[in-house]
């Protein structure tokens, strides 16, 4: 219900879902350096094509634009509306339609040496005379900011004679991006299991272990933040990630039903079954209402509040229900953050509570 109740989240980051990027051609009316364009300097727009004296090429970073030039600007509609008048007049036709000098191709990043590296780190302009303008990630179109790490489906503007070289460098293999790196996956899993068997001391001479669930969870979060270590890429390709997540959800629900089903049925048929059901409903309802109202009070969006509720409950089925209703990447971000935090807090609280019993 929370995810369908829209309210303004003034302190939340705006959602990228449903937002689109535009590419417009502009006739330059005055001498201006690209660094003097606030939206370009703030990485809210990118300049790709530059047509000067009848020749079309890629715009160099920090280049001077001269009167009579024609450039292609890529960005969200609001940023283009702000930046375009500073450069010149928007043209009716688009330079991207002219493929005589440059090619505009969507190339899939599948090379592990490239994946996980930022756009500025790759420096494709110096290496190939190309410029990355957009990245297609899942259902989102992202502007290729310098600090954006490449993963999959990057549209790249390149000179025609460099297209084969840059495609080979990026990989451009649909099959490879659907595979899981067994070495990185195995190392991460082993590190998580090793952390899970470490015994942490508690007051009174007792100790506790994170176990086979929380250990890999914590290590996974740390490795995911690192993204890569040398030749090892810790992040999963989007296609493989979605597939594994769906299979994991089905296995989780199946195992939960098989293990807890008989006890749940016996509880409901017992004399205190209705009391347990009412108590559970009240506790869940109160916690969800408090979390939703708290998110609204501090200025977070309804989508992030819904993801937070799913993470607090630790229930991926609730996450799937929210995702089915609204397409918003903030749902999954809030779920992942609060789910991991809640699991760790529960594990830490359990031995502390039992030590006082």
C-alpha positions as CSV (number, residue, x, y, z in Angstrom):
1,X,0.0,0.0,0.0
2,X,2.8,2.4,0.9
3,X,4.4,2.2,-2.6
4,X,1.2,3.2,-4.3
5,X,0.7,6.2,-2.1
6,X,2.7,9.0,-3.7
7,X,4.1,11.8,-1.6
8,X,6.9,14.2,-2.2
9,X,10.3,13.2,-0.8
10,X,12.2,16.6,-0.8
11,X,15.3,15.1,0.9
12,X,15.4,11.9,-1.2
13,X,17.3,11.5,-4.4
14,X,15.1,11.6,-7.5
15,X,14.2,8.3,-9.2
16,X,15.8,7.5,-12.5
17,X,13.0,5.2,-13.5
18,X,10.8,6.7,-16.1
19,X,13.2,9.5,-16.8
20,X,14.6,9.7,-20.3
21,X,17.7,11.2,-21.9
22,X,17.5,13.4,-24.9
23,X,20.0,14.1,-27.7
24,X,19.6,17.5,-29.5
25,X,21.7,19.3,-32.1
26,X,22.6,22.9,-31.3
27,X,23.9,25.6,-33.7
28,X,26.6,27.4,-31.7
29,X,26.1,31.2,-31.8
30,X,29.1,32.4,-29.8
31,X,32.6,31.5,-28.7
32,X,32.4,29.4,-25.5
33,X,34.4,26.8,-23.8
34,X,32.7,23.7,-22.7
35,X,34.0,24.2,-19.1
36,X,32.0,27.5,-19.0
37,X,28.7,25.5,-19.3
38,X,27.6,24.8,-15.8
39,X,25.6,21.7,-16.7
40,X,28.6,20.2,-18.6
41,X,30.9,21.0,-15.7
42,X,28.5,19.4,-13.2
43,X,28.2,16.3,-15.4
44,X,24.5,16.8,-16.1
45,X,25.0,16.9,-19.9
46,X,27.5,15.4,-22.3
47,X,28.6,16.7,-25.7
48,X,29.2,14.0,-28.4
49,X,29.3,15.1,-32.0
50,X,30.9,18.3,-33.2
51,X,30.5,19.5,-36.9
52,X,32.9,22.2,-38.0
53,X,33.8,23.2,-41.5
54,X,31.8,20.4,-43.0
55,X,33.6,17.7,-40.9
56,X,32.0,15.8,-38.1
57,X,34.0,14.4,-35.2
58,X,33.8,13.7,-31.5
59,X,33.9,16.7,-29.2
60,X,37.1,16.8,-27.1
61,X,36.7,17.5,-23.3
62,X,37.2,21.1,-22.5
63,X,37.2,22.2,-26.2
64,X,36.3,25.6,-27.4
65,X,33.1,25.9,-29.4
66,X,33.1,28.4,-32.2
67,X,30.3,30.3,-33.9
68,X,28.9,28.3,-36.7
69,X,29.7,24.9,-35.1
70,X,27.0,22.3,-34.6
71,X,27.1,20.1,-31.5
72,X,25.0,17.2,-30.1
73,X,24.1,17.6,-26.4
74,X,22.9,14.6,-24.4
75,X,21.1,14.9,-21.1
76,X,17.8,15.0,-19.3
77,X,15.3,17.5,-20.6
78,X,15.6,19.9,-17.7
79,X,19.4,20.1,-18.0
80,X,19.3,20.5,-21.8
81,X,16.7,23.3,-21.4
82,X,19.1,25.1,-19.1
83,X,22.4,24.5,-21.0
84,X,21.3,24.8,-24.7
85,X,20.6,28.6,-24.7
86,X,24.1,29.2,-23.3
87,X,25.5,27.5,-26.4
88,X,23.1,28.5,-29.2
89,X,19.9,27.5,-30.9
90,X,18.4,24.0,-31.0
91,X,18.1,22.7,-34.6
92,X,15.2,20.8,-36.0
93,X,17.4,18.0,-37.4
94,X,19.9,15.8,-35.5
95,X,23.5,15.3,-36.4
96,X,23.2,11.7,-35.1
97,X,21.3,10.9,-38.3
98,X,24.4,11.5,-40.3
99,X,26.5,8.3,-40.1
100,X,29.1,9.2,-42.8
101,X,31.9,10.2,-40.4
102,X,30.8,8.7,-37.1
103,X,29.0,5.6,-35.9
104,X,26.6,5.4,-33.0
105,X,26.5,1.9,-31.6
106,X,25.3,0.2,-28.4
107,X,28.2,-2.0,-27.3
108,X,27.9,-4.5,-24.4
109,X,30.7,-4.3,-21.9
110,X,31.8,-7.9,-21.3
111,X,35.5,-7.6,-20.9
112,X,36.4,-8.1,-17.2
113,X,39.3,-5.7,-17.5
114,X,36.8,-3.0,-18.4
115,X,33.9,-3.8,-16.2
116,X,33.9,-2.0,-12.8
117,X,36.0,0.8,-14.0
118,X,34.8,4.4,-14.3
119,X,34.3,6.3,-17.5
120,X,37.1,8.7,-16.7
121,X,39.5,5.8,-15.8
122,X,38.9,4.2,-19.2
123,X,39.6,7.5,-21.1
124,X,38.1,6.2,-24.4
125,X,38.5,9.7,-26.0
126,X,42.2,9.6,-25.9
127,X,42.4,5.8,-26.6
128,X,39.9,5.6,-29.5
129,X,38.7,9.1,-30.2
130,X,35.3,8.1,-28.9
131,X,32.9,9.3,-26.2
132,X,30.5,7.4,-24.0
133,X,27.3,9.3,-23.7
134,X,24.7,6.9,-22.2
135,X,24.6,3.6,-20.3
136,X,21.7,1.3,-20.3
137,X,21.5,-0.5,-17.0
138,X,18.5,-2.7,-16.5
139,X,15.5,-0.5,-17.4
140,X,17.4,2.7,-16.7
141,X,19.1,5.1,-19.1
142,X,22.0,6.7,-17.3
143,X,24.1,9.6,-18.4
144,X,27.8,8.6,-18.7
145,X,29.3,10.7,-15.9
146,X,33.0,10.5,-15.4
147,X,32.5,8.7,-12.0
148,X,30.0,6.2,-13.4
149,X,31.4,2.6,-13.4
150,X,30.7,0.7,-16.6
151,X,28.8,-2.5,-16.6
152,X,26.5,-3.4,-19.5
153,X,25.1,-2.0,-22.7
154,X,27.0,1.2,-23.2
155,X,26.1,3.3,-26.3
156,X,29.4,4.7,-27.6
157,X,29.9,7.4,-30.3
158,X,33.1,6.3,-32.2
159,X,34.7,7.1,-35.6
160,X,33.7,4.4,-38.1
161,X,37.2,3.1,-38.6
162,X,37.6,2.6,-34.8
163,X,34.4,0.7,-34.3
164,X,35.8,-2.8,-34.5
165,X,38.7,-2.0,-32.2
166,X,36.6,-0.5,-29.4
167,X,34.0,-3.3,-29.7
168,X,36.8,-5.8,-29.3
169,X,38.2,-3.9,-26.3
170,X,34.8,-3.7,-24.5
171,X,34.0,-7.3,-25.3
172,X,30.6,-6.9,-27.0
173,X,29.5,-10.5,-26.0
174,X,26.0,-11.1,-24.9
175,X,26.8,-14.7,-23.9
176,X,29.7,-13.7,-21.6
177,X,27.6,-11.1,-19.6
178,X,25.1,-13.9,-18.8
179,X,27.8,-16.0,-17.1
180,X,29.0,-15.8,-13.5
181,X,32.7,-15.5,-12.7
182,X,33.2,-18.7,-10.7
183,X,36.6,-17.6,-9.3
184,X,35.3,-14.4,-7.8
185,X,32.1,-16.0,-6.7
186,X,33.9,-18.8,-5.0
187,X,36.5,-16.6,-3.3
188,X,33.8,-14.3,-2.0
189,X,31.7,-17.3,-0.7
190,X,34.8,-18.8,1.1
191,X,35.7,-15.5,2.7
192,X,32.1,-15.2,3.9
193,X,32.1,-18.7,5.4
194,X,35.4,-18.1,7.1
195,X,34.0,-14.9,8.7
196,X,30.9,-16.8,9.8
197,X,32.9,-19.3,11.8
198,X,34.9,-16.7,13.7
199,X,33.8,-16.5,17.3
200,X,33.4,-13.0,18.8
201,X,33.7,-12.7,22.6
202,X,30.9,-11.4,24.7
203,X,30.8,-10.3,28.4
204,X,30.7,-13.2,30.8
205,X,33.0,-15.4,28.8
206,X,30.4,-16.2,26.1
207,X,30.8,-15.7,22.4
208,X,28.8,-15.8,19.2
209,X,29.3,-16.5,15.5
210,X,27.8,-14.8,12.5
211,X,27.2,-18.2,10.9
212,X,26.8,-19.3,7.3
213,X,24.2,-16.7,6.5
214,X,25.5,-13.4,8.0
215,X,29.1,-14.0,7.2
216,X,28.7,-14.2,3.4
217,X,26.2,-11.3,3.6
218,X,28.7,-9.0,5.3
219,X,31.6,-10.0,3.0
220,X,29.3,-9.6,0.0
221,X,28.5,-6.1,1.0
222,X,32.1,-5.2,1.4
223,X,33.1,-6.8,-1.9
224,X,30.2,-5.1,-3.6
225,X,31.4,-1.7,-2.4
226,X,34.9,-2.5,-3.7
227,X,33.5,-3.6,-7.1
228,X,36.8,-5.1,-8.2
229,X,40.2,-6.0,-6.8
230,X,42.8,-6.3,-9.5
231,X,41.6,-8.8,-12.1
232,X,38.7,-10.0,-9.9
233,X,35.3,-8.3,-10.6
234,X,33.0,-8.7,-7.6
235,X,29.8,-7.4,-9.1
236,X,27.6,-9.8,-11.0
237,X,26.3,-9.0,-14.5
238,X,22.8,-7.7,-14.4
239,X,21.3,-10.6,-16.3
240,X,22.9,-13.2,-14.1
241,X,22.1,-11.2,-11.0
242,X,18.4,-11.1,-11.8
243,X,18.2,-14.8,-12.7
244,X,20.0,-15.8,-9.5
245,X,17.8,-13.5,-7.4
246,X,14.6,-15.0,-8.8
247,X,15.8,-18.6,-8.3
248,X,17.0,-17.7,-4.8
249,X,13.6,-16.1,-4.0
250,X,11.7,-19.2,-5.0
251,X,14.1,-21.5,-3.1
252,X,13.8,-19.3,0.0
253,X,10.0,-19.3,-0.1
254,X,9.9,-23.1,-0.7
255,X,12.3,-23.8,2.1
256,X,10.5,-21.5,4.5
257,X,7.2,-23.2,3.7
258,X,8.5,-26.7,4.1
259,X,10.3,-26.0,7.4
260,X,7.7,-23.7,9.1
261,X,4.6,-25.0,7.4
262,X,3.7,-27.8,9.9
263,X,4.4,-25.7,13.0
264,X,2.5,-22.8,11.5
265,X,-0.5,-25.0,10.8
266,X,-0.4,-26.5,14.3
267,X,-0.2,-23.0,15.8
268,X,-3.2,-21.8,13.9
269,X,-5.3,-24.8,14.9
270,X,-4.3,-24.5,18.6
271,X,-6.2,-22.7,21.3
272,X,-3.8,-19.7,21.2
273,X,-3.6,-19.6,17.4
274,X,-5.9,-16.6,17.0
275,X,-4.0,-14.7,19.6
276,X,-0.7,-15.3,17.9
277,X,-2.2,-14.2,14.5
278,X,-3.6,-11.0,16.0
279,X,-0.4,-10.2,17.8
280,X,1.7,-10.8,14.7
281,X,-0.6,-8.6,12.6
282,X,-0.6,-5.8,15.1
283,X,3.2,-5.9,15.5
284,X,3.8,-5.9,11.7
285,X,1.1,-3.2,11.2
286,X,2.5,-0.9,13.9
287,X,6.1,-1.3,12.7
288,X,5.2,-0.6,9.1
289,X,3.0,2.4,9.9
290,X,5.8,3.9,12.1
291,X,8.4,3.3,9.4
292,X,6.2,4.8,6.7
293,X,5.3,7.9,8.8
294,X,8.9,8.3,9.8
295,X,10.1,8.2,6.2
296,X,7.5,10.8,5.2
297,X,8.4,13.0,8.2
298,X,12.2,13.1,7.4
299,X,11.5,13.7,3.7
300,X,12.0,10.3,2.0
301,X,9.9,9.1,-0.9
302,X,7.2,6.5,-0.7
303,X,9.2,4.1,-2.9
304,X,12.2,4.2,-0.5
305,X,9.8,3.8,2.5
306,X,8.3,0.7,0.8
307,X,11.7,-0.8,0.2
308,X,12.7,-0.1,3.8
309,X,9.6,-1.8,5.1
310,X,10.4,-4.9,3.0
311,X,14.0,-4.9,4.3
312,X,12.9,-4.4,7.9
313,X,10.5,-7.4,7.6
314,X,13.3,-9.4,5.9
315,X,10.9,-10.6,3.4
316,X,11.8,-10.7,-0.3
317,X,8.3,-11.5,-1.3
318,X,7.2,-8.1,0.0
319,X,10.0,-6.6,-2.2
320,X,8.7,-8.5,-5.3
321,X,5.2,-7.2,-4.6
322,X,6.4,-3.6,-4.4
323,X,8.5,-4.0,-7.5
324,X,5.5,-5.4,-9.4
325,X,3.4,-2.3,-8.5
326,X,6.0,0.5,-9.2
327,X,9.2,0.7,-11.2
328,X,11.6,2.6,-9.0
329,X,15.2,1.7,-8.2
330,X,15.0,3.3,-4.8
331,X,12.8,0.4,-3.6
332,X,15.6,-2.2,-4.1
333,X,18.2,0.2,-2.7
334,X,16.3,0.8,0.5
335,X,15.5,-3.0,0.8
336,X,19.2,-4.0,0.4
337,X,20.4,-1.5,2.9
338,X,17.9,-2.1,5.7
339,X,17.7,-5.9,5.1
340,X,21.4,-6.3,5.6
341,X,21.4,-3.9,8.6
342,X,18.4,-5.7,10.2
343,X,20.0,-9.2,9.8
344,X,23.2,-8.0,11.4
345,X,21.5,-6.3,14.3
346,X,19.3,-9.4,14.9
347,X,22.4,-11.6,15.0
348,X,24.2,-9.3,17.4
349,X,21.1,-8.9,19.7
350,X,20.4,-12.6,19.9
351,X,23.4,-13.7,22.1
352,X,23.1,-10.5,24.1
353,X,19.4,-11.2,25.0
354,X,20.0,-14.9,25.7
355,X,22.9,-14.0,28.0
356,X,20.5,-12.2,30.3
357,X,17.9,-15.0,30.3
